[in-house]
Every structure is written in C-alpha cells, then in structure tokens.
C-alpha cells in the first residue's frame, strides 16, 4: 500500500505549493530573510525605528463559517477572514502587523480550493502591509470528511512599549465610539447556521427582503480589517483603548479591557444590519444572547476623551454609542436584558 492509497496525495501537495509561491512571495518585504520552502521562516528583528519594541502575537481560527464557504463553494473570503481577524486582535494594542503564518488541514487536499484560500490571505496581507512568511498544509483523511477543511492563523506585530494600548487609561467621562460592521465577521456561525438553516428552514442561495445578497453570500462577507482606522485614530487623537468585537459580543469584549472602577453604558443608536434581525427572528433568539454572541453591527469599539470627539468623527463608519461611567467593570446596553 502506498501513502496515496491511505488518502494522502504528496504530489497534490507539491502542486499546490508550486502554484502559490508567486502569490505568497508578493507579500514579502526587505525584512523577510528566508525563501518559501525553508524549514523555518526568517524575519529581520532589528526594528530600527523603535526605541523599545515589544512584540505582539495572536492566533485564531475561522470557525464554522467554513461550513458555509464549503456549501457555497466560496473560499477566498475565508482566507481574508483569518488574516483580518488576527490583524485586528493586535492592532487594538497599538501594534503594527509584521508577519503572518497559516495552518490549513483538509480531509482531501484540493489544490484549487487551497489556492483560493491562500489567494484571500495574500490579498489581506498586502492590504494590511504584512508578510505571509510561512504555513502548513495538512491532508488528514479520517480526521475530516473529504470536503471539509479548517484554517488557523498566527500573527506577530510590534509596538513601541510606551504606546501600548491595553485599556488601563480608560476613565469615567470617556466617550465610547463604534465602527460599523456589515455582517458577522468570524463569530457566532454555529448559532446562525442552526437557527437559519435548521429552525428557519432557509437555504443558502435564498434572497430575502432587507439583504442585498443571498443569505449565504451575506454570511460570507469577509471579516473587516480595522487597522487603517485604528492607526488614523492613534495619529490624530489620544485613544484610551480599543476592543475588537468578536465572540462574546459587546459585553465580554468591552469588559475584558475595562478598569475595575468603570462601567460602560451603550445606547443602540446605529442601524443593526438585517442579517442579525433575520437570525433573531428565525430562532426566536433572546436579545441578551444576540449581543453576547454576535457583533450586532459594531466590529470595533474606541474609548476617547470628549476632547477628541470632533477629530474622530471623520473616521469612516464611526458612530458614538455610549459613555464610561463609575462602576465595577460591567457593560449595560439600553433596552437589552443580559
């Protein structure tokens, strides 16, 4: 018996690597010291423009959003998802992304699908100014069904030590702003899939009132990168903190950076995208669960002094959503019972 007979096709894997080499190399910059195919990736860590550089790292996955990509045969956006999610997670600390590594595991490797995913990663890496310097592609028959796969990402960035934004300077009287999101990003898809396609009996290609795209296409809108907006705010204002609204929604992600002597009071004064309303109706989901699971149309939260209000209002898709008050590290949302 050959390895291929056991379900692993080495030739398909090598074919895939050859096909993506040019795309991946297009993300390289002068700091990348290795070539594609080395056992490890090399990156120049001299950081000449930093006095006290601090490395910031994070890892994440795309979750069950992949199931929708498989059903719709749309894979590029999932590659963008994993990069942008990781970028946001370090950008909220004030970090500039440096390089990215990916991990993909397939039940049966199909090089054209893998290439489409990596194409999305490459596009997102180039948009965010970071290098895709390494990765692993595994074929794992018996672990995954033939059509299934999984994606994970790993990112490293850098920030000046005295410019780290960890929320510790948030204080009573700060204004809370949000940057709008169009869809679910990469969180809450187990709930969305269950209520829409099981309870609600919708189908992926179905068009409904209020959505510009089909349900499946709407759910697959790529996770937005907020790196440019965050950098613009850092350059023009003196932000006290940022929160990336992922799993845990507005409650948990804000509470994780709040000082213990403060609370945040939020008013829903933005238009909640129709996809969230559809999820609520299809599964009769309590609002408290929705706001703890989904971003509900706000993908990034910013804490600023009132002195910076006028400066920040020039940022695209930004809206004032609340204020910081004296408290014990909790979030309340007007009209929502948590």
Rosetta blueprint (number, residue, H / E / L):
1 X L
2 X L
3 X H
4 X H
5 X H
6 X H
7 X L
8 X L
9 X L
10 X H
11 X H
12 X H
13 X H
14 X H
15 X H
16 X H
17 X H
18 X H
19 X H
20 X H
21 X H
22 X H
23 X H
24 X H
25 X H
26 X L
27 X L
28 X L
29 X L
30 X L
31 X L
32 X E
33 X L
34 X L
35 X L
36 X L
37 X L
38 X L
39 X L
40 X L
41 X L
42 X L
43 X E
44 X L
45 X L
46 X L
47 X L
48 X L
49 X L
50 X L
51 X L
52 X L
53 X E
54 X E
55 X E
56 X E
57 X E
58 X E
59 X E
60 X E
61 X E
62 X L
63 X L
64 X L
65 X H
66 X H
67 X H
68 X H
69 X H
70 X H
71 X H
72 X H
73 X L
74 X L
75 X L
76 X H
77 X H
78 X H
79 X H
80 X H
81 X H
82 X H
83 X H
84 X H
85 X H
86 X H
87 X H
88 X H
89 X H
90 X H
91 X H
92 X L
93 X L
94 X L
95 X L
96 X E
97 X E
98 X E
99 X E
100 X E
101 X E
102 X E
103 X E
104 X E
105 X E
106 X E
107 X L
108 X L
109 X L
110 X L
111 X H
112 X H
113 X H
114 X H
115 X H
116 X H
117 X H
118 X H
119 X H
120 X H
121 X H
122 X H
123 X H
124 X H
125 X H
126 X H
127 X H
128 X H
129 X L
130 X L
131 X E
132 X E
133 X E
134 X E
135 X E
136 X E
137 X E
138 X E
139 X E
140 X L
141 X E
142 X L
143 X L
144 X E
145 X L
146 X L
147 X L
148 X L
149 X E
150 X E
151 X E
152 X E
153 X E
154 X E
155 X E
156 X E
157 X E
158 X E
159 X E
160 X E
161 X H
162 X H
163 X H
164 X L
165 X L
166 X L
167 X L
168 X L
169 X L
170 X L
171 X L
172 X L
173 X L
174 X L
175 X E
176 X E
177 X E
178 X E
179 X E
180 X E
181 X L
182 X L
183 X L
184 X L
185 X L
186 X L
187 X L
188 X L
189 X H
190 X H
191 X H
192 X H
193 X H
194 X H
195 X H
196 X H
197 X H
198 X H
199 X H
200 X L
201 X L
202 X L
203 X L
204 X L
205 X L
206 X L
207 X L
208 X L
209 X L
210 X L
211 X L
212 X L
213 X L
214 X L
215 X H
216 X H
217 X H
218 X H
219 X H
220 X L
221 X L
222 X L
223 X L
224 X L
225 X L
226 X L
227 X H
228 X H
229 X H
230 X H
231 X H
232 X H
233 X H
234 X H
235 X H
236 X H
237 X L
238 X L
239 X L
240 X L
241 X E
242 X E
243 X E
244 X E
245 X L
246 X L
247 X L
248 X L
249 X H
250 X H
251 X H
252 X H
253 X H
254 X H
255 X H
256 X L
257 X L
258 X L
259 X L
260 X L
261 X L
262 X E
263 X E
264 X E
265 X E
266 X E
267 X L
268 X L
269 X L
270 X L
271 X L
272 X L
273 X L
274 X H
275 X H
276 X H
277 X H
278 X H
279 X H
280 X H
281 X H
282 X H
283 X H
284 X L
285 X L
286 X L
287 X H
288 X H
289 X H
290 X H
291 X H
292 X H
293 X H
294 X L
295 X L
296 X L
297 X L
298 X E
299 X E
300 X E
301 X E
302 X E
303 X E
304 X E
305 X L
306 X H
307 X H
308 X H
309 X H
310 X H
311 X H
312 X H
313 X L
314 X L
315 X L
316 X L
317 X L
318 X E
319 X E
320 X E
321 X E
322 X E
323 X E
324 X E
325 X E
326 X E
327 X L
328 X L
329 X L
330 X L
331 X E
332 X E
333 X E
334 X L
335 X L
336 X L
337 X L
338 X L
